[in-house]
């Protein structure tokens, strides 16, 4: 990762982390019985993370080298195409697709015991594996772009209390740029990107041009 630093009183602090779009540093998690997205990485002059969704879902995950205390998150890119809700309400059963969900995996003390590992779905085991050393995780906190105004701005996902979601923008298609400041700094261990179309049988494309983390000293 690109780690820009500043120095104050002889100590080193990170100012901003630009997440690299280098395929070797990312892992794509596939869900059972769901077609995976096609994911393309470019880490050159025109850095990008491109997701092609076709009735599919599979999140790319980037694990940080070490946990970082983060005050702010930003991401930008472009959505080409639309989700197909067919009169269903976005976020509800049968329509729980969002073109953009950028998540931060937050360090905590939740872990899985041996028996839980035997029966837990793969995506949850993958989430817990992102904890660093002897630490566990607290949750994934997602920042979603919704297609229209919903009745909620923030929720704990109905399928798992490990997932917290925030609506940070409302748009259908086109360019997006989001900046979000946490109320207080959170300890981030990974980035989890989710763009899905399996519920709504949708076909579209999302191209991220940047995902970045900031500390208290560099809030955008």
N, C-alpha and C positions, 0 to 999 in steps of 0.2 A: 504494500500500500504506500501511497505517497504521503509522507508525514512531514508537514511543515512545522517548524518549531520556532518559538521565541524564547528569550531568556530574561529572567527577572530575579534580582537578588541572588544571582549565581546559580539558580535552579533552572532546570529545563522543563518546559511545558509544551504540549502539542497545541497548535493553533487550529489547524484544519487537517482532516484526513480526506483525501480524494480517493474513493474506492476504485481500484483498477479493474478494467474489463478484460482481464487476461484469463483465458479459459482454464489454464492450469491451476488458478487460484480459486476457482468456483466449483461447486458441486451441485448437480441437478438431482433433486429428489423426485422419484416417480411414485405415483399412487397406484395401488392395486386396482386393476380393471378400469383405469382411466387413461386415455391416450395422452402421451406426454406432448408438451409444446416443443416446437423446434426452436433452439436457442443458438444465436450467433454472437460471437465476441469479437471486438476489435479494440486493440489497446494502443493504436498508433496515433497519428496526428488528429484523426477524427474518431476519437475513442467513443465506443458505443456498446450497449447491451441490447440486442434485438430479439424480441420474442414474437414468434409466429404462432398464433392460437387458432386451432381448427377443431372445434368440439373437444377441447383438450385442457389440461392443467398439469403443471409440474414446476415447482418453484426452484429457481437458482438460489444457492446459499453461499455467502461469503463469510468465512470465519476470520475474525481479526487475529493478528499475531498475539495480542494480549488485550485484556479488558481495558476499555477507555471510559473515563468519566465524561459524559457528553451532555451538553446543554442544548444543542440545536442540531437539526437535520434539514438537509435540502436535497431536492432531486428535480431534474427537468428532462424533458424529452418530447415525444410526439406520439399521439394515438392515431392510427389510420384504420378506419372501419368502425363498426358499432356493435354493441351487444344487442341481442335480439330477445327482448323480454316477453313479447306476445301477451301483453296485458297483465303479466305477473309483476309483483312488487319486488324491486331489487333488494337483495339481502335476506329475503324470506326463503323458506323451503322450496326447492325447485328453481330458484332464481338467485342463488347466492354466488353470483359472479360479479367481479369488479375488474375493469380493464387495468386499473393500477392499484395495487396494495404494496406499499414499501414498508417492511417491518424491521424493527430493531429487536434483537433478542437480548433481554435484560437479565443480568446476572442476579442470582438469588440463592435460596437454600433448599429449593425443591429438587429432590432426586428420586430415582426409581429403585426400589428394592428388587431382589432376585425374582420374586414371584410376579411383580408388576412388569418386569422386563419380558417375562414369558407370554403375557397376554396383551400387552400394550400395542396399539397400532404402530406401524413402522415410522410414520411421520412424527409421532410423539417421542419415540426412542431417539430419532434423529435430532429432535429439538433438545432433549436432555443431554445428548452427546456434545453439544456446543459449549457446555460449561467448561471453564478452564481449571485444570488441576483438580483440587478437592472441592471446588465450588459447584453449585448447581445452577438452576435458572429460576427466574421468577415468572416470566411471561414473554410472549411476543406481543409487541405493541405495533399495530399496523396503522398506516396513514393512507387513507383511501381517497380516490377520486370517484365520486358517484355520478351516474348519468343524469340524475334529476334530484331535486330536494327530497330528502327522506324525512320520516317522522323522528329520527334519532340523529344526533351528531356524534354520539359516543356510546359504545355498548361493550359488554362482555359477550363474546360469541355464544349463541345458544347451544352449540355442540361441544364447547370446551372452555373452561374458565382459565385456560392458559393463553387465550387469545383475547386481547383488547383491541377494539377498532375505533378509529377517529375519522370522521369525514372532514377532509381539509380543503377540498375543492369540488365544484360541481361543473361538469362539462361532458359533452358527448364525444367529440372527436377534435383533433387538432393539437396545437402545441400546448404544453403545460410547464409551469415552473412553480414549485411549492417550497416554502420555508416554514419550519415549525420550531417554536421554542418551548422546551419543557418547563413546567412550573419550577422544578428543581432538577438538578443534574441526575442522570441515570447512568449506570455502569453497563456499557454495551459490549457484548461478546461476538455478535454476528449481525449480518444483514440478510434478510429473507425477503425475496421479491416474488410476488404472486400476481399473475395475470391469468385469468381463467375464463373458459367458455364451455365447460363440460355440462353445466346445468342447463344453459340456455341454447346449446347447440350453435354457438356463435363462431364466426371466423373474422379475425382482425389481426392487427399488428401493433406492437408497442416498441418504440425505440428510445431507450434511455441514453442521454448524452452525458449525464453526470449524476452521481450520488455522493454526497459529502456529509461529514460529521464535524461539529465544531465544539470547542470547549467554552468555558465561561468567559475567556478573555477575547474571544473572536466571534461572538454571536452576530450573524449577518443582519 
